[in-house]
Amino acid sequence: MPTRPRAVYLTLAVHADAQGAPDSSVDAATVARLSYKQTRDTLVAAGLLEQQPDGRWRVLTPRLQEV
């Protein structure tokens, strides 16, 4: 994964923890402030970020891939 999306992912994970949401989600404003659409798309495609119906974004735990 490119450096920018990786840095944004780590920052969002820290924000999710700091906001104390039980489902590891952050508000849409935080995601918009920290990332461009291309970066969000990269994180969504990698399975690290998903948008919830209420507009918040859930930061997902990375999954190991078998090779």
PDB file of N, CA, C and O in Angstrom, chain B, residues numbered from 101:
ATOM      1  N   MET B 101       0.842  -1.172   0.000  1.00  0.00           N
ATOM      2  CA  MET B 101       0.000   0.000   0.000  1.00  0.00           C
ATOM      3  C   MET B 101       0.890   1.238   0.000  1.00  0.00           C
ATOM      4  O   MET B 101       1.899   1.281   0.704  1.00  0.00           O
ATOM      5  N   PRO B 102       0.518   2.243  -0.786  1.00  0.00           N
ATOM      6  CA  PRO B 102       1.308   3.479  -0.831  1.00  0.00           C
ATOM      7  C   PRO B 102       1.395   4.154   0.545  1.00  0.00           C
ATOM      8  O   PRO B 102       0.572   3.904   1.426  1.00  0.00           O
ATOM      9  N   THR B 103       2.388   4.996   0.708  1.00  0.00           N
ATOM     10  CA  THR B 103       2.659   5.644   1.991  1.00  0.00           C
ATOM     11  C   THR B 103       1.505   6.516   2.467  1.00  0.00           C
ATOM     12  O   THR B 103       1.141   6.453   3.641  1.00  0.00           O
ATOM     13  N   ARG B 104       0.923   7.321   1.600  1.00  0.00           N
ATOM     14  CA  ARG B 104      -0.160   8.243   2.010  1.00  0.00           C
ATOM     15  C   ARG B 104      -1.359   7.493   2.602  1.00  0.00           C
ATOM     16  O   ARG B 104      -1.778   7.818   3.712  1.00  0.00           O
ATOM     17  N   PRO B 105      -1.928   6.497   1.900  1.00  0.00           N
ATOM     18  CA  PRO B 105      -3.049   5.765   2.497  1.00  0.00           C
ATOM     19  C   PRO B 105      -2.673   5.066   3.807  1.00  0.00           C
ATOM     20  O   PRO B 105      -3.487   4.993   4.727  1.00  0.00           O
ATOM     21  N   ARG B 106      -1.463   4.564   3.889  1.00  0.00           N
ATOM     22  CA  ARG B 106      -1.018   3.895   5.119  1.00  0.00           C
ATOM     23  C   ARG B 106      -0.998   4.891   6.281  1.00  0.00           C
ATOM     24  O   ARG B 106      -1.448   4.570   7.381  1.00  0.00           O
ATOM     25  N   ALA B 107      -0.486   6.080   6.044  1.00  0.00           N
ATOM     26  CA  ALA B 107      -0.433   7.111   7.085  1.00  0.00           C
ATOM     27  C   ALA B 107      -1.840   7.553   7.482  1.00  0.00           C
ATOM     28  O   ALA B 107      -2.115   7.750   8.666  1.00  0.00           O
ATOM     29  N   VAL B 108      -2.723   7.710   6.514  1.00  0.00           N
ATOM     30  CA  VAL B 108      -4.099   8.105   6.805  1.00  0.00           C
ATOM     31  C   VAL B 108      -4.790   7.013   7.615  1.00  0.00           C
ATOM     32  O   VAL B 108      -5.503   7.314   8.572  1.00  0.00           O
ATOM     33  N   TYR B 109      -4.588   5.755   7.245  1.00  0.00           N
ATOM     34  CA  TYR B 109      -5.186   4.646   7.985  1.00  0.00           C
ATOM     35  C   TYR B 109      -4.751   4.664   9.453  1.00  0.00           C
ATOM     36  O   TYR B 109      -5.582   4.541  10.353  1.00  0.00           O
ATOM     37  N   LEU B 110      -3.460   4.815   9.686  1.00  0.00           N
ATOM     38  CA  LEU B 110      -2.957   4.834  11.065  1.00  0.00           C
ATOM     39  C   LEU B 110      -3.535   6.016  11.850  1.00  0.00           C
ATOM     40  O   LEU B 110      -3.882   5.880  13.024  1.00  0.00           O
ATOM     41  N   THR B 111      -3.633   7.165  11.200  1.00  0.00           N
ATOM     42  CA  THR B 111      -4.199   8.346  11.857  1.00  0.00           C
ATOM     43  C   THR B 111      -5.675   8.128  12.179  1.00  0.00           C
ATOM     44  O   THR B 111      -6.132   8.489  13.264  1.00  0.00           O
ATOM     45  N   LEU B 112      -6.423   7.540  11.244  1.00  0.00           N
ATOM     46  CA  LEU B 112      -7.837   7.268  11.492  1.00  0.00           C
ATOM     47  C   LEU B 112      -8.019   6.257  12.620  1.00  0.00           C
ATOM     48  O   LEU B 112      -8.942   6.388  13.424  1.00  0.00           O
ATOM     49  N   ALA B 113      -7.153   5.255  12.687  1.00  0.00           N
ATOM     50  CA  ALA B 113      -7.233   4.268  13.764  1.00  0.00           C
ATOM     51  C   ALA B 113      -7.025   4.935  15.117  1.00  0.00           C
ATOM     52  O   ALA B 113      -7.714   4.608  16.084  1.00  0.00           O
ATOM     53  N   VAL B 114      -6.085   5.860  15.192  1.00  0.00           N
ATOM     54  CA  VAL B 114      -5.841   6.589  16.437  1.00  0.00           C
ATOM     55  C   VAL B 114      -7.046   7.465  16.779  1.00  0.00           C
ATOM     56  O   VAL B 114      -7.449   7.535  17.940  1.00  0.00           O
ATOM     57  N   HIS B 115      -7.626   8.137  15.776  1.00  0.00           N
ATOM     58  CA  HIS B 115      -8.810   8.971  16.005  1.00  0.00           C
ATOM     59  C   HIS B 115      -9.979   8.124  16.489  1.00  0.00           C
ATOM     60  O   HIS B 115     -10.700   8.534  17.399  1.00  0.00           O
ATOM     61  N   ALA B 116     -10.178   6.948  15.895  1.00  0.00           N
ATOM     62  CA  ALA B 116     -11.275   6.068  16.312  1.00  0.00           C
ATOM     63  C   ALA B 116     -11.113   5.685  17.775  1.00  0.00           C
ATOM     64  O   ALA B 116     -12.084   5.658  18.531  1.00  0.00           O
ATOM     65  N   ASP B 117      -9.892   5.393  18.163  1.00  0.00           N
ATOM     66  CA  ASP B 117      -9.628   5.032  19.554  1.00  0.00           C
ATOM     67  C   ASP B 117      -9.864   6.242  20.466  1.00  0.00           C
ATOM     68  O   ASP B 117     -10.452   6.103  21.538  1.00  0.00           O
ATOM     69  N   ALA B 118      -9.415   7.406  20.049  1.00  0.00           N
ATOM     70  CA  ALA B 118      -9.557   8.617  20.866  1.00  0.00           C
ATOM     71  C   ALA B 118     -11.014   9.049  20.997  1.00  0.00           C
ATOM     72  O   ALA B 118     -11.417   9.553  22.045  1.00  0.00           O
ATOM     73  N   GLN B 119     -11.811   8.853  19.937  1.00  0.00           N
ATOM     74  CA  GLN B 119     -13.222   9.237  19.993  1.00  0.00           C
ATOM     75  C   GLN B 119     -14.028   8.259  20.834  1.00  0.00           C
ATOM     76  O   GLN B 119     -15.153   8.564  21.230  1.00  0.00           O
ATOM     77  N   GLY B 120     -13.462   7.085  21.111  1.00  0.00           N
ATOM     78  CA  GLY B 120     -14.103   6.128  22.003  1.00  0.00           C
ATOM     79  C   GLY B 120     -15.326   5.429  21.453  1.00  0.00           C
ATOM     80  O   GLY B 120     -16.115   4.888  22.227  1.00  0.00           O
ATOM     81  N   ALA B 121     -15.510   5.421  20.160  1.00  0.00           N
ATOM     82  CA  ALA B 121     -16.657   4.714  19.580  1.00  0.00           C
ATOM     83  C   ALA B 121     -16.458   3.209  19.743  1.00  0.00           C
ATOM     84  O   ALA B 121     -15.389   2.691  19.419  1.00  0.00           O
ATOM     85  N   PRO B 122     -17.464   2.507  20.236  1.00  0.00           N
ATOM     86  CA  PRO B 122     -17.308   1.069  20.477  1.00  0.00           C
ATOM     87  C   PRO B 122     -17.121   0.256  19.193  1.00  0.00           C
ATOM     88  O   PRO B 122     -16.607  -0.861  19.237  1.00  0.00           O
ATOM     89  N   ASP B 123     -17.534   0.807  18.058  1.00  0.00           N
ATOM     90  CA  ASP B 123     -17.409   0.072  16.796  1.00  0.00           C
ATOM     91  C   ASP B 123     -16.211   0.540  15.962  1.00  0.00           C
ATOM     92  O   ASP B 123     -16.145   0.265  14.764  1.00  0.00           O
ATOM     93  N   SER B 124     -15.272   1.242  16.588  1.00  0.00           N
ATOM     94  CA  SER B 124     -14.068   1.753  15.901  1.00  0.00           C
ATOM     95  C   SER B 124     -14.403   2.649  14.718  1.00  0.00           C
ATOM     96  O   SER B 124     -13.769   2.563  13.666  1.00  0.00           O
ATOM     97  N   SER B 125     -15.395   3.503  14.893  1.00  0.00           N
ATOM     98  CA  SER B 125     -15.773   4.392  13.795  1.00  0.00           C
ATOM     99  C   SER B 125     -15.367   5.825  14.101  1.00  0.00           C
ATOM    100  O   SER B 125     -15.175   6.206  15.256  1.00  0.00           O
ATOM    101  N   VAL B 126     -15.242   6.596  13.053  1.00  0.00           N
ATOM    102  CA  VAL B 126     -14.944   8.026  13.167  1.00  0.00           C
ATOM    103  C   VAL B 126     -15.993   8.790  12.365  1.00  0.00           C
ATOM    104  O   VAL B 126     -16.619   8.244  11.457  1.00  0.00           O
ATOM    105  N   ASP B 127     -16.171  10.053  12.713  1.00  0.00           N
ATOM    106  CA  ASP B 127     -17.176  10.841  12.004  1.00  0.00           C
ATOM    107  C   ASP B 127     -16.692  11.187  10.595  1.00  0.00           C
ATOM    108  O   ASP B 127     -15.496  11.171  10.304  1.00  0.00           O
ATOM    109  N   ALA B 128     -17.649  11.496   9.745  1.00  0.00           N
ATOM    110  CA  ALA B 128     -17.350  11.786   8.337  1.00  0.00           C
ATOM    111  C   ALA B 128     -16.440  13.004   8.190  1.00  0.00           C
ATOM    112  O   ALA B 128     -15.619  13.055   7.274  1.00  0.00           O
ATOM    113  N   ALA B 129     -16.578  13.988   9.087  1.00  0.00           N
ATOM    114  CA  ALA B 129     -15.743  15.189   8.999  1.00  0.00           C
ATOM    115  C   ALA B 129     -14.269  14.858   9.213  1.00  0.00           C
ATOM    116  O   ALA B 129     -13.399  15.434   8.560  1.00  0.00           O
ATOM    117  N   THR B 130     -13.991  13.933  10.125  1.00  0.00           N
ATOM    118  CA  THR B 130     -12.601  13.531  10.367  1.00  0.00           C
ATOM    119  C   THR B 130     -12.020  12.856   9.130  1.00  0.00           C
ATOM    120  O   THR B 130     -10.889  13.138   8.736  1.00  0.00           O
ATOM    121  N   VAL B 131     -12.793  11.968   8.524  1.00  0.00           N
ATOM    122  CA  VAL B 131     -12.317  11.279   7.316  1.00  0.00           C
ATOM    123  C   VAL B 131     -12.100  12.281   6.187  1.00  0.00           C
ATOM    124  O   VAL B 131     -11.095  12.213   5.480  1.00  0.00           O
ATOM    125  N   ALA B 132     -13.033  13.204   6.018  1.00  0.00           N
ATOM    126  CA  ALA B 132     -12.904  14.210   4.955  1.00  0.00           C
ATOM    127  C   ALA B 132     -11.694  15.108   5.178  1.00  0.00           C
ATOM    128  O   ALA B 132     -11.013  15.485   4.224  1.00  0.00           O
ATOM    129  N   ARG B 133     -11.427  15.448   6.423  1.00  0.00           N
ATOM    130  CA  ARG B 133     -10.305  16.333   6.745  1.00  0.00           C
ATOM    131  C   ARG B 133      -8.964  15.645   6.505  1.00  0.00           C
ATOM    132  O   ARG B 133      -7.990  16.299   6.136  1.00  0.00           O
ATOM    133  N   LEU B 134      -8.908  14.340   6.711  1.00  0.00           N
ATOM    134  CA  LEU B 134      -7.634  13.625   6.636  1.00  0.00           C
ATOM    135  C   LEU B 134      -7.328  12.975   5.294  1.00  0.00           C
ATOM    136  O   LEU B 134      -6.180  12.616   5.033  1.00  0.00           O
ATOM    137  N   SER B 135      -8.324  12.818   4.447  1.00  0.00           N
ATOM    138  CA  SER B 135      -8.038  12.054   3.224  1.00  0.00           C
ATOM    139  C   SER B 135      -8.751  12.621   2.000  1.00  0.00           C
ATOM    140  O   SER B 135      -9.802  13.254   2.100  1.00  0.00           O
ATOM    141  N   TYR B 136      -8.148  12.373   0.856  1.00  0.00           N
ATOM    142  CA  TYR B 136      -8.749  12.703  -0.423  1.00  0.00           C
ATOM    143  C   TYR B 136      -9.593  11.515  -0.862  1.00  0.00           C
ATOM    144  O   TYR B 136      -9.441  10.418  -0.326  1.00  0.00           O
ATOM    145  N   LYS B 137     -10.480  11.720  -1.828  1.00  0.00           N
ATOM    146  CA  LYS B 137     -11.346  10.635  -2.302  1.00  0.00           C
ATOM    147  C   LYS B 137     -10.517   9.441  -2.770  1.00  0.00           C
ATOM    148  O   LYS B 137     -10.879   8.299  -2.489  1.00  0.00           O
ATOM    149  N   GLN B 138      -9.430   9.679  -3.466  1.00  0.00           N
ATOM    150  CA  GLN B 138      -8.594   8.582  -3.962  1.00  0.00           C
ATOM    151  C   GLN B 138      -8.022   7.765  -2.800  1.00  0.00           C
ATOM    152  O   GLN B 138      -7.951   6.538  -2.872  1.00  0.00           O
ATOM    153  N   THR B 139      -7.619   8.447  -1.742  1.00  0.00           N
ATOM    154  CA  THR B 139      -7.094   7.749  -0.566  1.00  0.00           C
ATOM    155  C   THR B 139      -8.185   6.937   0.098  1.00  0.00           C
ATOM    156  O   THR B 139      -7.956   5.789   0.480  1.00  0.00           O
ATOM    157  N   ARG B 140      -9.379   7.517   0.244  1.00  0.00           N
ATOM    158  CA  ARG B 140     -10.516   6.773   0.820  1.00  0.00           C
ATOM    159  C   ARG B 140     -10.817   5.552  -0.020  1.00  0.00           C
ATOM    160  O   ARG B 140     -11.028   4.464   0.515  1.00  0.00           O
ATOM    161  N   ASP B 141     -10.840   5.722  -1.343  1.00  0.00           N
ATOM    162  CA  ASP B 141     -11.119   4.594  -2.235  1.00  0.00           C
ATOM    163  C   ASP B 141     -10.083   3.489  -2.071  1.00  0.00           C
ATOM    164  O   ASP B 141     -10.425   2.307  -2.095  1.00  0.00           O
ATOM    165  N   THR B 142      -8.821   3.868  -1.906  1.00  0.00           N
ATOM    166  CA  THR B 142      -7.753   2.887  -1.707  1.00  0.00           C
ATOM    167  C   THR B 142      -7.973   2.113  -0.414  1.00  0.00           C
ATOM    168  O   THR B 142      -7.828   0.891  -0.389  1.00  0.00           O
ATOM    169  N   LEU B 143      -8.324   2.818   0.661  1.00  0.00           N
ATOM    170  CA  LEU B 143      -8.553   2.155   1.946  1.00  0.00           C
ATOM    171  C   LEU B 143      -9.792   1.269   1.908  1.00  0.00           C
ATOM    172  O   LEU B 143      -9.798   0.191   2.502  1.00  0.00           O
ATOM    173  N   VAL B 144     -10.838   1.707   1.218  1.00  0.00           N
ATOM    174  CA  VAL B 144     -12.050   0.893   1.085  1.00  0.00           C
ATOM    175  C   VAL B 144     -11.733  -0.365   0.278  1.00  0.00           C
ATOM    176  O   VAL B 144     -12.142  -1.461   0.659  1.00  0.00           O
ATOM    177  N   ALA B 145     -11.012  -0.218  -0.826  1.00  0.00           N
ATOM    178  CA  ALA B 145     -10.654  -1.369  -1.663  1.00  0.00           C
ATOM    179  C   ALA B 145      -9.773  -2.364  -0.918  1.00  0.00           C
ATOM    180  O   ALA B 145      -9.837  -3.568  -1.168  1.00  0.00           O
ATOM    181  N   ALA B 146      -8.953  -1.859  -0.008  1.00  0.00           N
ATOM    182  CA  ALA B 146      -8.072  -2.737   0.772  1.00  0.00           C
ATOM    183  C   ALA B 146      -8.801  -3.376   1.952  1.00  0.00           C
ATOM    184  O   ALA B 146      -8.220  -4.184   2.677  1.00  0.00           O
ATOM    185  N   GLY B 147     -10.072  -3.017   2.149  1.00  0.00           N
ATOM    186  CA  GLY B 147     -10.842  -3.585   3.248  1.00  0.00           C
ATOM    187  C   GLY B 147     -10.485  -3.008   4.607  1.00  0.00           C
ATOM    188  O   GLY B 147     -10.668  -3.669   5.629  1.00  0.00           O
ATOM    189  N   LEU B 148      -9.974  -1.773   4.628  1.00  0.00           N
ATOM    190  CA  LEU B 148      -9.560  -1.147   5.871  1.00  0.00           C
ATOM    191  C   LEU B 148     -10.511  -0.053   6.354  1.00  0.00           C
ATOM    192  O   LEU B 148     -10.382   0.440   7.475  1.00  0.00           O
ATOM    193  N   LEU B 149     -11.463   0.319   5.505  1.00  0.00           N
ATOM    194  CA  LEU B 149     -12.370   1.412   5.838  1.00  0.00           C
ATOM    195  C   LEU B 149     -13.703   1.133   5.168  1.00  0.00           C
ATOM    196  O   LEU B 149     -13.748   0.754   3.998  1.00  0.00           O
ATOM    197  N   GLU B 150     -14.802   1.320   5.915  1.00  0.00           N
ATOM    198  CA  GLU B 150     -16.124   1.159   5.306  1.00  0.00           C
ATOM    199  C   GLU B 150     -17.062   2.224   5.833  1.00  0.00           C
ATOM    200  O   GLU B 150     -17.004   2.605   7.002  1.00  0.00           O
ATOM    201  N   GLN B 151     -17.931   2.701   4.947  1.00  0.00           N
ATOM    202  CA  GLN B 151     -18.883   3.722   5.361  1.00  0.00           C
ATOM    203  C   GLN B 151     -20.127   3.049   5.921  1.00  0.00           C
ATOM    204  O   GLN B 151     -20.651   2.104   5.331  1.00  0.00           O
ATOM    205  N   GLN B 152     -20.589   3.535   7.049  1.00  0.00           N
ATOM    206  CA  GLN B 152     -21.776   3.000   7.686  1.00  0.00           C
ATOM    207  C   GLN B 152     -23.000   3.783   7.227  1.00  0.00           C
ATOM    208  O   GLN B 152     -22.865   4.908   6.746  1.00  0.00           O
ATOM    209  N   PRO B 153     -24.191   3.207   7.367  1.00  0.00           N
ATOM    210  CA  PRO B 153     -25.405   3.900   6.917  1.00  0.00           C
ATOM    211  C   PRO B 153     -25.632   5.262   7.576  1.00  0.00           C
ATOM    212  O   PRO B 153     -26.254   6.138   6.976  1.00  0.00           O
ATOM    213  N   ASP B 154     -25.139   5.450   8.793  1.00  0.00           N
ATOM    214  CA  ASP B 154     -25.339   6.722   9.484  1.00  0.00           C
ATOM    215  C   ASP B 154     -24.328   7.798   9.064  1.00  0.00           C
ATOM    216  O   ASP B 154     -24.337   8.902   9.608  1.00  0.00           O
ATOM    217  N   GLY B 155     -23.455   7.475   8.094  1.00  0.00           N
ATOM    218  CA  GLY B 155     -22.496   8.446   7.580  1.00  0.00           C
ATOM    219  C   GLY B 155     -21.119   8.370   8.232  1.00  0.00           C
ATOM    220  O   GLY B 155     -20.166   8.965   7.729  1.00  0.00           O
ATOM    221  N   ARG B 156     -21.003   7.648   9.342  1.00  0.00           N
ATOM    222  CA  ARG B 156     -19.697   7.477   9.977  1.00  0.00           C
ATOM    223  C   ARG B 156     -18.883   6.467   9.184  1.00  0.00           C
ATOM    224  O   ARG B 156     -19.425   5.708   8.380  1.00  0.00           O
ATOM    225  N   TRP B 157     -17.592   6.467   9.416  1.00  0.00           N
ATOM    226  CA  TRP B 157     -16.692   5.541   8.747  1.00  0.00           C
ATOM    227  C   TRP B 157     -16.102   4.594   9.784  1.00  0.00           C
ATOM    228  O   TRP B 157     -15.608   5.039  10.819  1.00  0.00           O
ATOM    229  N   ARG B 158     -16.149   3.315   9.520  1.00  0.00           N
ATOM    230  CA  ARG B 158     -15.600   2.315  10.426  1.00  0.00           C
ATOM    231  C   ARG B 158     -14.194   1.950   9.978  1.00  0.00           C
ATOM    232  O   ARG B 158     -13.968   1.606   8.818  1.00  0.00           O
ATOM    233  N   VAL B 159     -13.258   2.030  10.906  1.00  0.00           N
ATOM    234  CA  VAL B 159     -11.868   1.678  10.645  1.00  0.00           C
ATOM    235  C   VAL B 159     -11.724   0.192  10.978  1.00  0.00           C
ATOM    236  O   VAL B 159     -11.915  -0.208  12.126  1.00  0.00           O
ATOM    237  N   LEU B 160     -11.390  -0.616   9.987  1.00  0.00           N
ATOM    238  CA  LEU B 160     -11.327  -2.059  10.151  1.00  0.00           C
ATOM    239  C   LEU B 160      -9.919  -2.544  10.430  1.00  0.00           C
ATOM    240  O   LEU B 160      -8.942  -1.903  10.043  1.00  0.00           O
ATOM    241  N   THR B 161      -9.823  -3.662  11.092  1.00  0.00           N
ATOM    242  CA  THR B 161      -8.526  -4.268  11.392  1.00  0.00           C
ATOM    243  C   THR B 161      -7.996  -4.946  10.133  1.00  0.00           C
ATOM    244  O   THR B 161      -8.750  -5.626   9.437  1.00  0.00           O
ATOM    245  N   PRO B 162      -6.713  -4.769   9.831  1.00  0.00           N
ATOM    246  CA  PRO B 162      -6.142  -5.440   8.657  1.00  0.00           C
ATOM    247  C   PRO B 162      -6.244  -6.963   8.810  1.00  0.00           C
ATOM    248  O   PRO B 162      -6.105  -7.500   9.909  1.00  0.00           O
ATOM    249  N   ARG B 163      -6.483  -7.623   7.720  1.00  0.00           N
ATOM    250  CA  ARG B 163      -6.564  -9.089   7.706  1.00  0.00           C
ATOM    251  C   ARG B 163      -5.320  -9.630   6.999  1.00  0.00           C
ATOM    252  O   ARG B 163      -4.867  -9.082   5.994  1.00  0.00           O
ATOM    253  N   LEU B 164      -4.792 -10.700   7.543  1.00  0.00           N
ATOM    254  CA  LEU B 164      -3.659 -11.354   6.878  1.00  0.00           C
ATOM    255  C   LEU B 164      -4.155 -12.098   5.675  1.00  0.00           C
ATOM    256  O   LEU B 164      -5.205 -12.739   5.718  1.00  0.00           O
ATOM    257  N   GLN B 165      -3.406 -12.016   4.597  1.00  0.00           N
ATOM    258  CA  GLN B 165      -3.765 -12.735   3.379  1.00  0.00           C
ATOM    259  C   GLN B 165      -2.822 -13.907   3.205  1.00  0.00           C
ATOM    260  O   GLN B 165      -1.606 -13.778   3.348  1.00  0.00           O
ATOM    261  N   GLU B 166      -3.405 -15.046   2.895  1.00  0.00           N
ATOM    262  CA  GLU B 166      -2.564 -16.209   2.630  1.00  0.00           C
ATOM    263  C   GLU B 166      -1.971 -16.101   1.238  1.00  0.00           C
ATOM    264  O   GLU B 166      -2.632 -15.649   0.302  1.00  0.00           O
ATOM    265  N   VAL B 167      -0.733 -16.515   1.111  1.00  0.00           N
ATOM    266  CA  VAL B 167      -0.055 -16.433  -0.183  1.00  0.00           C
ATOM    267  C   VAL B 167       0.028 -17.774  -0.828  1.00  0.00           C
ATOM    268  O   VAL B 167       0.568 -17.898  -1.927  1.00  0.00           O
TER     269      VAL B 167
END
